[in-house]
Amino acid sequence: MYATVQELVDALTPEEKAGLCTGAAVPRLGLPALRVNGLHSQESAGGVCFPSACAAAASFDPEAARRMGAALGREARSGGAQLLDVPDVNLKRGPLSGRSADTWAEDPCLTGALAAAFLQGVQSAGVGGCAGRLAVVNQETDRRTLNRRVDERTLQELYLPAFETAVRDGQPRAVVCSAGQLNGTRICEDTALLTDTLRGAWGFAGAVLAEPGAVQDPARTLAAGVDFAPADAGRLVDAVQSGALDESVLNRAASNIIRTLLAASTQPSPADCDHTADRSLAVELAKQSGVLLRNLGALPLHKGQKVAYIGAFADHPRYSAGHPRAPQVTSAIDAAVLHDRKIHYIEGFPADRDQRDEAEFLRAVVAAEAADAAVIFAGLPECAELAAADRRHMRLPECQNNLIARVAAVQKNTVVVLHTSGPVECPWADDVSSVLCMYLAGEGLGEATDALLWGDADPCGRLPETWPLRLEDTPCYLDFPGDGVTADYREGVYVGYRWYDARRMPVRWPFGHGLSYTGYVYRNAVLSADTLAEQGLVTVQVTVKNSGAMQGAEVVQLYVADTTGAPVAGGRVPQVLRGFQKIALQPGEEQVVTFTLTPRDLSHYDAALHDWYAAPGRYEIRIGHSSRDIRVTLPLHYAGTRLPPLQVDETTPLGILLADPRTAPVVQHALRAETAAMTNGGGDGLMPPEAMAQMLDALTLRNMINFGGPQAEEKLTKLLETLQDAVQ
């Protein structure tokens, strides 16, 4: 009847438009109410439980994320879903967030690439992808009312790039904006974020949805760029009638909602989902997500070994973050029995609480001592990782720490398997032989754990977040979760490995870390050019060889370090991840890995310019196995000509002026003149200009009066004029 979106909008009454934008259907035109399916609603409908985002991120594999998204999209489509929510595109600011299981990583490069791939997979199945929650949502405590105070550089450099990548590359049909405030403005009323940035700079053309509880004034919310605002539709109608809201805004919002609904309704009916194939995929993805954190030789286990399995997680694995139970879950014990492993199971400690039973402890210790190896299945109880509540600490239950220590004292081949959504303190880490982190890897976790423990698969996961030694070492320790009104992001850009690297702080395990049962050799690294032009690009190539005897997959990581020495407002980050590739290699096989770099990859965000900026000079291209296992370093010169603005007055430090090519010659000339004056006036002439420059580095131009005698004021005036002319 109606051929276009515009015709449908024209046929709607103001009340119907407002209803569409607040969650109502329009039956007379066949328009259903808009709804968003959560990922885990598929589980409650009998779908396969795939790895949580925290586990999928450990794969470091966008293709794996795409395949998982496609499978979930197919299942959602079979249930008639319109939109499927993706895992959270926000960063892991710290280890305590209640949404840690549903968040990818601490780094925007990794998070953005995985989120975009997941969105592509979902939408390949005909279901709209929905990226959320824009923006800076890193805690559950007071999140619907909290004001997050974040400086411009941190916002643009850390918390928005992942969303930008997800929007540009993933092309989602919808974006969810969060509740709460960002720098004093309600996020759902933030025109600069939702219209100027999201729709303008990033080119988003879909529907913007406000999450439930976010909307206070629906008219202001729609005017800012939101299309779907759960609220009283009558308030929108009243706002239009009173002139407080232009009807064109309501028309735009209704158009975007209708376009989203039509995109879902015009998709062909899906074939029945192949749950068997999807479950096999879930197992495969879980294998890719396992991270071997430590191995002194206990792993892989060998056929014929007598192995003690200890801990209730061996029988009742933690595979998701408290969501509906999957219909089929194979435990590590089930998998071991299926493959005829020689195991002996002792519960040792329960999975759901911190409870110590001395008799059970003794049974576990005795069994461990008598075995060839002991595998302790540890982790956080489900009650400690609720999606709606932040954690208060990083500790495992004390009963687990105690039993691990006692078993390790009698069995040199002690292995710990961890079930958790994020880092935990591991006081026993140096006492056990091996540690395997499985995160919350979905219903395939048990089979995947068995394959990785016994060497049927090679561990190829990598840490998507740094594991600190203790909670007090984390960047936001003093500011998380805030005072109930405000959360200050005073750590700025120093989140995750950026923080630990800048402080040269020891960590338990670094970002990108993960061991293997095989080995990898990096060689023949080369840049396509030694110099990168301002509008140019360079390629980086490195050959990676599997030097071991087992098939495996290496994650090649590329970091960029600014070694120019140019001052950076807010501090220079030691290095930043700018690319990664996962490659599968047979024993003896080698492959050339190629990355492409642009000036943006060398840049930091300059708040004075309100833009990205790279200083001219020397950079290092670092290629390695983790953030702290760099195998190759290549120098690269950036031939940029753009310089940041510089305000010069009598309070400007000499060090800043000496570091800027526009002002350095002027200041150096002035310093040489002062040195000559001091020498002619009776100075000993023993202080060369370089030494004087070093001495005066922190002094201001005004301070130079103290060295200039009675004519210093006149000299300062002339010097200021010359310097200000130089920076025009």
C-alpha positions, 0 to 999 in steps of 0.5 A: 500500500505504501511504497516508501518510508516517507509515504508511511511517515506521511500516513501516521498521525502525530500520536502514532509517530510518537508511539513508534518512537517510544515503543508502541506498534501501529497495527493499522499500518502493520508496523510492530513495536521495535524491540532489541533482543539480548544475546543471551535471550537466544539461550533462553529460547534454546539456542547455543551459548557461545563464548562471552565477549571476554572469552571471544576477545581472547581469540584475537580473531575478528573472523571468529567473532564474525562467525559467532555473530553470524550463528547468533544472527541466524538463531535470532532470525529464526525467532523473529528478532529485529535487532540483536544487541552486540557485546558492549563496545566500551573498554575495560577500564578496570577489572571490577566492572559488572559487565566485564563478561560482556565487554571485549578488551582494554584496548580500542583497536582490539575492541573495535575490530572485534565488535565490527566483525561481530556486527558484520556477522549478525547482519549477514544473517538478516538481523540488525546489529545494535552497538552499545552502550555509547559512551564511557560506560565502565561500571554498573554502580550508579551508572544510570545517574552517574556523571563521568568526567573525562577530558577531551583527549582521553575521550577521543583517544580511548573511549570513542575510537572503538565505537567509530570502528564498529560504526564505520566497519560494522554498519550497524542498523542501530546504536544504543546510547546509555543512561547517565551523564558525560561531562555534565550532559545527559548522554541521550541529550548530547547533540555533539556526541549523537549528531555531530560525531555519531551521524556527522563524523562517523556517517551513521545512518541507522536508528539511535536508541536510548536505553531504558531509564535514560530518558528524562525529557523525551523532546530534548532527547529526540532533538539531540539525535535519538530516535527511540526514547522509551517514555510517555508518548503523550509528552512528545505529542504535547511538545510538538503541539506547543512548538517545543519540538519541531515536527520534522524532528519527530518525522526523522525519528519515526523514519529511522524506526520505520526503516529499521523495522522494514529492514527486518521484515523484508528479510527472507524467512530463515531455514531452520538453525543447525544447532549441531553445527552451531554447537560444534562452532561453540566448541571450536571458538572456546578452544581459540579463547583459552589462554595458557598463562604459565607452563613449566612443563606440566602441560600438555598432559599425556595419555596414560598419566594418572591425573587428579581433577580437583574443584567443583568447576570440573563438574559444573563449569562456569561458562556464562555470566549468570544467564539462562542455562544452556540445554547441553553443557559438557563438563571437563569430567564428561569430556575426560571420560569420553576420551578415556582419560585416567582421571580421579575427581575430588570436589575439594571446594564448591563452585558457588561459595567460599567454603572450606571442608578440611576432610575434603581438602585432605582427600584432594591433597592425598589424591594430588600427591599420588597422581602424576599431575593435579588439575585444579578447576578454580574461578569466581562463583556466579554470585561474585560476577553479577551483570548488574553489580560491580565486583569489590575485589579481585580475590578468588574465594579463600578456600580455593587459594588455600587448597591450590597452595597445599596441592602445589606443595606436594605435586610439582605438576599442578595445573590451575584452570580458571573460570572468570570474566577478568583478572583475579589475584593469583598469589600461588602463580609462582608455585604452580606449574601451569595456568590455563584461563578459559574465561567464560567460554560458553557451553563448549568450555568443557570440551575445549578445556579437555582438548587444551589440557591434553594437547589435542589442540594448541592454546592460541588465545591471548590476554585482551587485558592486563592481569595486574599483581593486585587491585591496588596497582590498577589505574582507576583504583582511587576513583572507581566507582566514584562518590555516587554522583561523579566518576572522575577518569583521572588516569586519563589515557593511561588505561590498561597496558598504557598505565603499566608500561608508563610506570614500568610496573611489574604485572602478573601477565601483560596484555596480549600474552599467551603461551603455546605448545609450539614456538614461533620465530619472527624474521625478515621484518621490513618497512616499505619506506624509512619515511612516512609522508604527511599524506602517505602510508607505509607497509610493514612485513614480517615473516613468522615461522612455526618452529615447533612440532605442533600445529598452532596459531600465532597472534602477531601484534604491532605497536607504535611508539612515539620516540620524537621527544616532542612534548605531549599535553597529558603525557606520552603513552609508551606504545599503542596497539595499532594492528594484529593478525592471527595466523594458523601455521603447520609445523615448519610452515611460515607466512608473511604478515603485512600491516599498513600504517598511516599518519593516524597510526602515529598520532595522539589526540591533541585537545588544543587542535581538537584533532589528531596530531603526530609530531615530525621525527622518529617513531618505533614500529614494534612487532611481537608476541605480546605488549612485553614480548617485542620480537622486532623493532623498526625505526620510522621517520615521520616527515610531517610539517604540521605543528600544534598551536603554541601560545607564548607569553612571559610565563612560557617555560624555556623547555617548551620553547626549546622543543619547538622548531619555530621558537628554538632558534630564537631562544637559543640565540637569546641564551647565547647572547646572555652567555656572552654578556655574562662572560664579558661582564666577568663570568668565568665562561665555563658554562656552555650554551647547552649546559645553560639551556639545561639549567634554564629548561624549567624557567620561564621567560620572565625568570630570565630577567634575573639574569639580564641586568637593568635592560632585561625588561626591554629585552624580554618585550622584544623577545616576546614579540619575536617569539609570537611572530614565529608561531603565527 
